[in-house]
Amino acid sequence: MMTSQSVLSIGQQALEVALLISAPMLLTALVVGLVVSVLQAATQINEMTLSFIPKLVAMFVALVITGPWMLATFVDYMQRLLAGIPGTIG
């Protein structure tokens, strides 16, 4: 039977998985943005493409490196969620 506790548990697990999956990309963008900002401040070069292109390349590299783990984490969550449907209905 679906109770409010089970709904909250499913929502909490969904938020945890979303945070785990997005963390590598967000941290990569944060670190690259910080490094580029420090370099721009040191050299006093304020070019927009200078901050965009390194972030884009770093995000692509991070996606290539962590993509399989992100996909495996999401698939595992979905399998557990779909396998739990009969227990929540009946």
C-alpha positions as CSV (number, residue, x, y, z in Angstrom):
1,M,0.0,0.0,0.0
2,M,1.3,3.5,-0.9
3,T,1.7,5.6,2.2
4,S,2.9,9.1,2.7
5,Q,6.2,7.7,4.1
6,S,6.8,5.6,0.9
7,V,6.1,8.6,-1.3
8,L,8.6,10.7,0.7
9,S,11.1,7.9,0.5
10,I,10.8,7.6,-3.2
11,G,11.1,11.4,-3.6
12,Q,14.2,11.5,-1.3
13,Q,15.9,8.7,-3.3
14,A,15.1,10.6,-6.6
15,L,16.7,13.8,-5.2
16,E,19.7,11.9,-4.1
17,V,20.2,10.2,-7.5
18,A,19.7,13.5,-9.2
19,L,22.3,15.1,-7.0
20,L,24.7,12.3,-7.6
21,I,24.3,12.3,-11.3
22,S,24.7,16.1,-11.7
23,A,27.6,16.5,-9.3
24,P,30.5,15.6,-11.6
25,M,29.3,18.1,-14.3
26,L,28.5,20.9,-11.8
27,L,31.8,20.5,-10.0
28,T,33.7,20.5,-13.3
29,A,32.0,23.7,-14.4
30,L,32.7,25.2,-11.0
31,V,36.4,24.4,-10.9
32,V,37.0,25.4,-14.6
33,G,35.1,28.6,-14.1
34,L,37.1,29.5,-11.0
35,V,40.4,28.7,-12.7
36,V,39.5,30.8,-15.8
37,S,38.3,33.7,-13.6
38,V,41.5,33.7,-11.7
39,L,43.5,33.7,-15.0
40,Q,41.3,36.5,-16.4
41,A,41.8,38.6,-13.3
42,A,45.5,38.0,-13.4
43,T,45.9,38.9,-17.0
44,Q,43.1,41.4,-17.2
45,I,41.7,39.8,-20.3
46,N,37.9,39.9,-20.2
47,E,36.9,37.8,-23.2
48,M,33.6,35.9,-23.0
49,T,34.8,33.0,-25.2
50,L,37.8,32.6,-22.9
51,S,35.5,31.4,-20.2
52,F,33.0,29.5,-22.4
53,I,35.3,27.3,-24.5
54,P,37.3,25.8,-21.6
55,K,34.1,25.1,-19.7
56,L,32.6,23.4,-22.8
57,V,35.6,21.2,-23.3
58,A,35.9,20.3,-19.7
59,M,32.2,19.4,-19.5
60,F,32.6,17.2,-22.5
61,V,35.7,15.5,-21.0
62,A,33.8,15.0,-17.7
63,L,30.9,13.6,-19.5
64,V,33.1,11.1,-21.3
65,I,34.8,10.1,-18.1
66,T,31.8,9.9,-15.8
67,G,29.1,9.2,-18.3
68,P,29.1,5.4,-17.8
69,W,28.9,5.7,-14.1
70,M,26.1,8.3,-14.3
71,L,24.2,6.0,-16.7
72,A,24.7,3.0,-14.4
73,T,23.5,4.9,-11.4
74,F,20.4,6.1,-13.1
75,V,19.6,2.7,-14.6
76,D,20.1,1.1,-11.1
77,Y,17.7,3.6,-9.6
78,M,15.1,3.0,-12.3
79,Q,15.3,-0.8,-12.0
80,R,14.8,-0.5,-8.2
81,L,11.9,1.9,-8.6
82,L,10.2,-0.2,-11.3
83,A,10.8,-3.5,-9.3
84,G,9.2,-1.9,-6.3
85,I,5.9,-1.0,-8.1
86,P,4.1,-4.3,-7.3
87,G,4.9,-3.9,-3.6
88,T,3.6,-0.4,-3.5
89,I,0.3,-1.2,-5.3
90,G,-0.7,-4.3,-3.4
